[in-house]
Each structure stands twice: as C-alpha cells, then as structure tokens.
Amino acid sequence: MKKKKKYQGLLTALICVALAVLIVFAIYFIQKLNNKIDTEISIEDAQTLIDATFADLPGNVSTGAKFVADNTSVVIEELTYGTEKDIVLECTYETVNIGSTVESNLDKYLESVYGFYLDNTAQGIKTNATKIKLYIADLVEADLAAAEKVEGNVTFYLYETEPGVFTPYLSDELVNTIFGGILDAKTTINSAETVTYNGETVNISNLNTLRTGLGDYIALKNYDSAMPDTSVPIEKLWNTLKYDFHRNFIKNDQYKYLTNGLLTTLEITALAVLLGILIGFVVAVIRCVNQKTGKLNFLSGVCKVYLSIMRGTPVMVQLLIMYFVILLPLGVEKFPAAVICFGLNSGAYVSEIVRGGIMSIDEGQTEAGRSLGFSYIKTMWYIIIPQAFKAVLPSLANEFITLLKESSVAFYIGVADLTLGGIKIRSITYSNYMPLIAVALIYLVVVLGLSKCVSILERRMSKSDKR
C-alpha cells in the first residue's frame, strides 16, 4: 500500500512537471507568432536615426575618426520590413578611404612620431599617447583631406528591441565599410613592429605609446557589434539567465569560489559538530550527576555559566569575540578559530539535547546497574549513555544541519566559506541576483539531502525499537 502511494505521488509530480513544460511552450509559441514590428517608421525617421548613430561613433578626442564621420554620408534608398522585428535599409554611402591612406602612409607617420618621441626623451619630457595623438593630427588629416572618396551600396538593419525603440545592428563589417576601412587602419597600426628612422630599422614592439597614440586618433567608441536581441520575453529571460550564469560562474572558473567554499563549510561544520558532541556529552553528564547525586557542584555551576553565555548571545558576536579578542592575539588562524567557536556554541545545545536524553531513561536502569555492582560512573557510561545516545541521535543530526546554516557567518572573520565565495563572485561581476541565489540553492540542496538522511535514520531507529 505504501509503495502504491509512493508511485502515485511520483506520477502526480511528473504530470505537474509535464503540464508546466506544456504551458511554457504554449506561451512561447503564442509570443513567437505575435513577434512582429509594433511601430512602423518612415524613411525620414530612419535616416535621422542612422545619421545620429554614425555621428556618435567617433571618440570625443578622436579627431581623425571625427573627420571621417563628417565626410561620410549614408542615404537610405529603400526601406522594407523583415520577419524578425527588423527593418531592412538599402543604402548608398560615400566616405573617405582611411584604410588605404593609413596603410600607404604608415611608415611616414611612425617615423614622424618616433622622432617626436626621441626629441622629448632627450629633453627629459615624458611622451604619452595623448601627446602623440595631438602631434600627428595635422599630418594625418592633411592626407585624409587629399584621400580618394569611396562609395557603394550597403544593407543596414534596424531591430525593434522595445515597442517603438529601434536599435541599429552595428556589425564590424558594416562600420568598417561605411567608415572607409577605419577598423582595417586600426589593425594596421597595431601590427606595426618596426620603423625606419634616419635610414635605420628600429624595433618599436615595446613602444606601445606610439601605436596607442596613432590608434587613439582614429578610435571609435566601444560599440556593441552583437545583433540586438529581439527574442520573445521567454527567450530573453532564458538568454539573460545563460549570460549571467556564464559571466558569474563559467568565466575564469569562478564557480570554484563556490565549490571550494562549500568544502570549507562542510569541514568547519563536521569538525565543529564533533567538538560540540564531545563538549555536550561532558557538560550533560556533569549536570546529570549533579542533579541526581548532588555532587560536582562547582563544575555544574561552571557549566551553567557556559550554557547561559553560549545560548544567550548571537553566534556572530561569539565568533568575532573568539577570533579578534581571544584567538588572534595568540596567533590562531581563521579556520581553527571558526571551528572552536562553532564547536563551543554547538556544545551548549548538544548538552541540553543529551541531558534530556539521559533524564528520559527510566530510573530503574540506574538501579539495575547499581544492583549489579557498577559504580555510578560506570552505570552512566555502560548503561545510561548508550541508550541516551540512541534516543538523541536524530536530534544530534538536526543540530548538524542547524550548525551548517549558522556557519555561514564565518566569512565575517575572512574564512573562505560558501557565503564568502558568493560574495567574491558578486564583487567581480557586480551581479547581486545570480551569486546570492546560487549560494542559497547550494545550502538548500545540502540541507535537504541531510534532512533526508536524518529521516531515514529516524525510520531505521524506530524499526529497531519495535523489534
């Protein structure tokens, strides 16, 4: 009967998952069918948009690129609507052939700026890329003014990324074509490694300032050459999640912050639980002996003070005091300090769990042990404690789970645990959502797994009690 109910529950879960998947696919296809242009645009508006787009591409101090932009014209000849929320613009263009100009005159430019660099060096003046750019401006602009014009046809795309918002697709090929090979010119400059000066060939592979100055003169702003995202909302959400996942975890193997942090968290928790169980049993036995026999009054008083402090103050405050006030002056490292603090904190709760288990054992068990000739200590050790341990084992396992979550404050003293791993990723990517949610999910999965193990343990123990 139990197996039948178990399979029924599994079947119900599978049906719910299948329905959820079907609903998602239905929404996706409905959105896909409706993924059309929401707002039409005239040729005049499209012309204004592309004129403004190309005018904004040169950097603020890139006068060479600005010269090319001012001498470039793009005229829309035909406008049609595509099938992926795109507008196709068939255009003619005319521009300055900067690619050919830089390639044919590069040796002259490099010789000039190298001489300028040597003159400044001889006078003790530091030459930076900005000075190079300003120095070479007049020479290059004169060549650009005399350069041949190039013209042709080009296809330009606008994508409606939001209702009424059109984003141009600035591929590298399109920008390079309309701006007369400006990206080719930048590549030519960056690949230069030698210069002929006064009849001698000089290696300038280490003089990045020269190439940077020339490159800055024709630099464009950092534009996005990726195709604008016009996918439906579900696709956008999926694409965003994929991008964030890669940026936060896959890039530069940043997931290792979480895996290494989880290992540290589990190590701290396991060691602290062992220390807590040891302390808890000692404290519980002392208090039980005092309660039943009236002996060990002093030790029992010390244990009560210990319990009051550990159970009456926040674990984070205990951790800060334990490390910065007590252990750091003694040269104790962060990891053992965290284990000691969490072990002491856990021991206070374990002692009450164990004491409750010992007190739950029938008094007749103690009398039986004493009647067999055992001393009180031996009776506790051989008869009472084994039974109490069996009774409190599930509670101790739950204490392990609780301690696992409480150990998340270890990052306050710099321990590289799971929480600090998520914070490190967050500091690198400036993303709040993905790293913190990942940390929470990892804790949740581990806790659910441990909870399942505890429930199995409890069932096994309940079966053994019935035998």
C-alpha positions in Angstrom: 0.0 0.0 0.0 2.9 2.4 0.9 4.6 1.6 -2.4 1.4 2.3 -4.3 1.1 5.7 -2.6 4.7 6.4 -3.3 4.3 5.7 -7.0 1.1 7.8 -7.1 3.0 10.7 -5.7 5.8 10.3 -8.2 3.3 10.1 -11.1 1.5 13.2 -9.8 4.8 15.1 -9.7 5.7 14.0 -13.3 2.3 15.1 -14.5 2.7 18.5 -12.9 6.1 18.9 -14.5 4.8 17.9 -17.9 1.9 20.4 -17.6 4.3 23.2 -16.6 6.5 22.4 -19.6 3.5 22.4 -22.0 2.3 25.8 -20.6 5.8 27.3 -21.1 5.9 26.0 -24.7 2.4 27.3 -25.4 3.3 30.8 -24.1 6.5 30.7 -26.2 4.7 29.8 -29.4 2.0 32.4 -28.9 4.6 35.1 -28.2 6.6 33.9 -31.3 3.6 34.2 -33.5 3.0 37.8 -32.3 6.6 38.8 -32.5 6.2 41.4 -35.2 7.0 45.1 -35.6 4.9 47.1 -33.2 5.6 50.5 -34.7 6.3 51.5 -38.3 9.0 54.0 -39.1 9.3 56.3 -42.0 12.4 56.6 -44.2 13.0 60.1 -42.8 13.0 58.9 -39.2 15.2 56.0 -40.1 17.6 58.4 -41.9 17.7 60.6 -38.8 18.5 57.6 -36.6 21.4 56.3 -38.7 22.9 59.8 -39.1 22.9 60.3 -35.4 24.3 56.7 -34.8 27.3 57.2 -37.1 27.9 60.8 -35.8 28.2 59.4 -32.3 30.7 56.6 -33.1 34.0 58.6 -33.1 35.5 59.1 -29.6 35.4 62.6 -28.1 39.1 63.2 -28.7 39.4 61.0 -31.9 39.7 63.9 -34.3 40.7 61.6 -37.2 37.6 59.4 -36.8 35.5 62.6 -36.4 37.0 63.9 -39.7 35.9 60.7 -41.4 32.4 60.8 -39.9 32.0 64.4 -41.0 32.9 63.4 -44.6 30.7 60.3 -44.7 27.2 60.3 -46.0 24.7 57.4 -45.9 21.5 57.7 -47.8 18.5 55.3 -47.5 17.2 54.3 -50.9 14.7 51.6 -49.8 13.0 50.5 -46.5 11.4 47.1 -46.1 10.1 45.2 -43.0 11.7 41.8 -42.2 10.3 38.8 -40.3 12.3 39.1 -37.0 11.2 42.5 -35.8 13.8 44.0 -38.2 13.7 46.8 -40.7 16.0 46.4 -43.8 17.5 49.6 -45.1 19.1 49.5 -48.5 21.6 52.4 -48.6 24.2 54.1 -50.6 27.3 55.6 -48.9 30.3 57.8 -49.7 33.2 58.2 -47.3 37.0 58.8 -47.0 39.3 55.8 -47.7 41.1 56.0 -44.4 42.2 52.3 -44.6 44.2 52.8 -47.7 45.5 56.2 -46.5 46.9 54.8 -43.3 48.3 51.7 -44.9 50.2 53.7 -47.6 51.5 56.4 -45.2 52.1 54.4 -42.0 55.9 54.4 -42.4 55.8 58.2 -42.6 53.6 58.5 -39.6 55.7 56.2 -37.5 58.9 57.9 -38.5 57.4 61.3 -37.5 56.1 60.2 -34.1 59.3 58.3 -33.4 61.4 61.4 -34.0 59.0 63.3 -31.7 59.4 60.7 -29.1 63.2 60.8 -29.3 63.2 64.6 -29.1 61.1 64.6 -26.0 63.1 61.9 -24.4 66.3 63.9 -25.0 64.7 66.9 -23.3 63.5 64.7 -20.3 59.9 65.1 -21.3 57.6 62.1 -20.9 55.7 61.3 -24.1 52.3 59.7 -23.6 49.7 58.6 -26.1 47.7 61.9 -25.9 50.8 63.9 -26.9 51.4 61.5 -29.9 47.8 61.9 -31.0 47.9 65.7 -30.9 51.3 65.8 -32.6 50.2 63.6 -35.6 46.8 65.1 -36.1 47.6 67.7 -38.7 49.8 65.4 -40.7 47.2 62.6 -41.0 44.3 65.0 -41.5 46.1 66.5 -44.5 46.4 63.1 -46.0 42.8 62.3 -45.3 41.6 65.5 -46.9 43.5 64.5 -50.1 42.4 60.9 -50.0 40.2 59.4 -52.6 36.5 59.0 -51.9 34.9 55.6 -51.9 31.2 54.8 -52.5 29.0 51.9 -52.7 25.9 50.1 -51.5 25.3 48.6 -48.1 22.4 46.9 -46.3 21.7 48.2 -42.8 19.4 46.7 -40.3 17.3 48.2 -37.5 15.8 46.0 -34.8 12.8 46.9 -32.6 14.1 45.8 -29.2 11.2 47.5 -27.4 7.9 48.9 -28.7 8.8 52.0 -30.7 12.6 51.6 -29.8 14.8 50.8 -32.8 18.4 49.7 -32.3 20.8 49.6 -35.2 22.9 46.5 -35.9 26.5 47.8 -36.0 28.5 44.8 -37.1 32.2 45.3 -37.5 31.9 44.7 -41.3 29.3 47.4 -41.6 31.2 50.0 -39.6 34.4 49.2 -41.4 32.7 49.6 -44.8 30.8 52.9 -44.1 33.8 54.5 -42.4 36.2 53.7 -45.3 38.2 50.8 -43.7 38.8 52.5 -40.3 38.9 49.2 -38.5 41.5 47.9 -41.0 43.5 51.0 -40.4 43.5 50.4 -36.6 44.6 46.8 -37.2 47.4 48.0 -39.5 48.7 50.4 -36.8 48.5 47.8 -34.0 50.5 45.3 -36.1 53.4 47.7 -36.7 56.6 46.5 -35.0 59.4 48.4 -36.8 60.1 51.9 -38.0 62.7 53.3 -40.4 64.4 56.3 -38.9 67.4 58.1 -40.4 67.9 55.1 -42.7 67.9 52.5 -39.8 65.3 50.0 -38.9 64.2 50.3 -35.3 62.2 47.8 -33.3 59.2 49.5 -31.7 57.4 46.4 -30.5 57.8 47.6 -26.9 56.9 51.2 -27.6 53.1 50.8 -27.2 52.7 54.6 -26.7 53.5 55.2 -30.4 50.8 52.8 -31.7 48.3 53.8 -29.0 48.6 57.5 -29.9 48.1 56.8 -33.6 45.2 54.4 -32.8 43.5 56.9 -30.5 43.5 59.4 -33.3 41.1 57.2 -35.3 39.4 55.4 -32.4 35.7 54.7 -32.3 33.7 54.5 -29.1 33.1 51.0 -27.7 30.1 50.0 -29.7 28.2 46.7 -29.4 28.7 44.7 -32.5 26.4 42.0 -31.4 23.0 41.6 -33.0 20.2 43.3 -31.0 18.0 40.9 -29.1 14.5 40.8 -30.5 13.5 37.5 -29.0 10.2 36.9 -27.2 10.1 37.5 -23.4 10.7 33.9 -22.6 13.7 33.7 -24.9 15.0 37.0 -23.4 14.7 35.6 -19.9 16.5 32.4 -21.0 19.2 34.3 -22.8 19.7 36.6 -19.8 20.0 33.7 -17.5 22.5 32.0 -19.7 24.6 35.1 -20.0 24.5 35.8 -16.2 25.3 32.1 -15.5 28.4 32.2 -17.8 29.5 35.6 -16.5 29.2 34.6 -12.9 30.3 31.0 -12.8 31.9 29.8 -16.0 34.1 32.8 -16.9 37.6 32.5 -15.4 36.4 29.3 -13.5 34.6 31.5 -10.9 32.5 28.5 -9.9 35.5 27.3 -7.9 34.8 30.0 -5.3 31.6 28.1 -4.6 32.9 24.6 -4.7 35.9 25.4 -2.6 33.8 27.4 -0.2 31.3 24.5 0.1 34.1 22.2 1.0 35.4 24.6 3.7 31.8 25.0 5.1 31.4 21.2 5.3 34.8 20.9 7.0 34.0 23.6 9.6 30.6 22.0 10.3 31.8 18.5 10.6 34.7 19.4 13.0 32.5 21.8 15.0 29.9 19.1 15.4 32.5 16.6 16.7 33.8 19.2 19.1 30.3 20.1 20.1 29.3 16.5 20.8 32.4 16.0 22.9 31.7 19.1 24.9 28.0 18.5 25.0 28.3 15.0 26.5 30.8 16.1 29.1 28.6 19.0 30.2 25.4 16.9 30.1 27.0 14.1 32.3 28.3 16.7 34.8 24.9 18.3 35.1 23.0 15.0 35.4 25.4 13.7 38.1 24.9 16.9 40.0 21.2 16.7 39.6 20.9 13.1 40.7 23.6 12.9 43.4 24.3 16.5 44.5 28.0 16.1 43.6 30.2 18.2 41.3 28.5 21.4 42.4 31.4 23.6 41.2 31.7 22.0 37.8 27.9 22.1 37.4 28.0 25.9 38.2 30.7 26.4 35.5 28.6 24.5 33.0 25.5 26.6 33.8 27.5 29.8 33.2 28.9 28.4 29.9 25.3 27.5 28.8 24.0 30.9 29.7 26.7 32.7 27.7 26.6 30.4 24.6 22.8 30.3 24.4 22.2 33.9 25.4 24.4 35.7 22.8 24.4 35.7 19.0 26.7 33.3 17.3 28.1 36.0 15.1 29.1 38.1 18.2 30.7 35.0 19.7 32.7 34.4 16.5 34.0 38.0 16.4 35.0 38.0 20.1 36.5 34.5 19.8 38.7 35.4 16.9 39.6 39.1 17.2 39.7 39.3 21.0 40.8 35.9 22.2 42.5 33.8 19.5 44.0 36.3 17.1 46.5 37.7 19.7 47.5 34.1 20.3 48.3 33.6 16.6 45.4 31.2 15.9 44.3 31.1 12.2 40.8 31.9 11.0 39.7 28.3 10.2 40.5 26.7 13.6 39.0 29.8 15.3 35.8 29.2 13.4 35.8 25.5 14.4 36.4 26.3 18.0 33.7 29.0 18.2 31.0 26.9 16.4 32.1 23.8 18.4 31.6 25.7 21.7 28.3 27.1 20.5 27.0 23.7 19.3 28.2 22.1 22.5 25.8 24.2 24.6 22.8 22.9 22.6 24.1 19.4 22.3 24.5 19.3 26.1 20.8 20.1 26.6 19.8 17.5 23.9 21.9 14.8 25.6 20.8 15.8 29.1 17.2 15.5 28.0 18.0 12.0 26.6 19.8 10.9 29.8 16.9 12.2 32.0 14.4 10.3 29.8 16.0 6.9 30.7 14.0 5.2 33.3 15.5 5.4 36.8 15.2 1.6 37.1 18.0 1.3 34.6 20.3 3.1 37.0 19.1 1.0 39.9 19.7 -2.2 37.9 23.2 -1.1 37.1 24.0 -0.3 40.7 22.5 -3.6 41.9 24.9 -5.4 39.5 27.8 -3.8 41.4 28.6 -0.9 39.0 29.6 2.4 40.4 27.5 5.4 39.4 30.0 6.5 36.8 30.2 3.0 35.2 26.4 2.8 35.3 26.2 6.0 33.3 29.0 5.0 30.9 27.9 1.4 30.1 24.1 1.6 30.5 22.6 5.0 30.5 24.7 6.9 28.0 24.4 4.3 25.2 20.6 4.3 25.5 20.5 8.1 25.7 22.8 8.4 22.6 20.4 6.2 20.6 17.5 8.3 21.7 19.1 11.7 20.9 20.9 10.7 17.7 18.2 12.2 15.3 18.3 15.4 17.4 22.1 15.5 17.1 21.8 15.1 13.3 19.4 18.0 13.2 21.9 20.0 15.2 24.4 19.2 12.4 22.0 20.8 9.9 21.4 23.8 12.1 25.2 24.3 12.6 25.7 24.0 8.8 23.5 27.1 8.2 24.9 29.0 11.2 28.4 28.6 9.8 27.5 31.0 7.0 28.7 33.9 9.3 32.3 32.6 9.2 33.0 35.0 6.3 32.9 37.8 8.8 36.4 36.8 10.0 37.6 36.1 6.5 37.1 32.4 6.3 36.7 31.4 2.6 33.4 29.5 3.1 30.5 29.2 0.7 29.0 32.5 1.6 32.2 34.4 1.0 32.6 32.5 -2.3 29.3 34.1 -3.4 30.3 37.5 -2.2 33.6 37.3 -4.1 31.8 36.4 -7.3 29.4 39.3 -6.6 32.4 41.7 -6.2 33.8 40.6 -9.5 30.7 40.7 -11.6 28.7 43.3 -9.7 25.8 40.9 -10.0 23.5 40.5 -6.9 21.0 38.1 -8.2 22.9 35.1 -9.6 25.7 34.6 -7.0 23.5 35.0 -3.9 20.7 32.8 -5.3 23.3 30.2 -6.1 24.6 30.2 -2.5 21.1 29.9 -1.2 20.3 27.0 -3.5 23.5 25.1 -2.6 22.7 25.5 1.1 19.1 24.4 0.4 20.2 21.3 -1.6 22.7 20.3 1.1 20.2 20.8 3.9 17.5 18.9 2.1 19.9 16.0 1.5 21.0 15.9 5.1 17.3 16.2 6.3 16.5 13.2 4.1 19.4 11.2 5.7 18.0 12.2 9.2 14.5 11.0 8.3 16.0 7.7 7.1 18.0 7.4 10.3 14.8 8.0 12.4 12.9 5.4 10.5 15.7 2.8 10.9 15.8 3.5 14.7 12.1 3.3 15.1 12.1 -0.1 13.4 14.9 -1.3 15.7 12.9 -0.1 18.7 9.9 -2.3 17.7 12.0 -5.5 17.5 
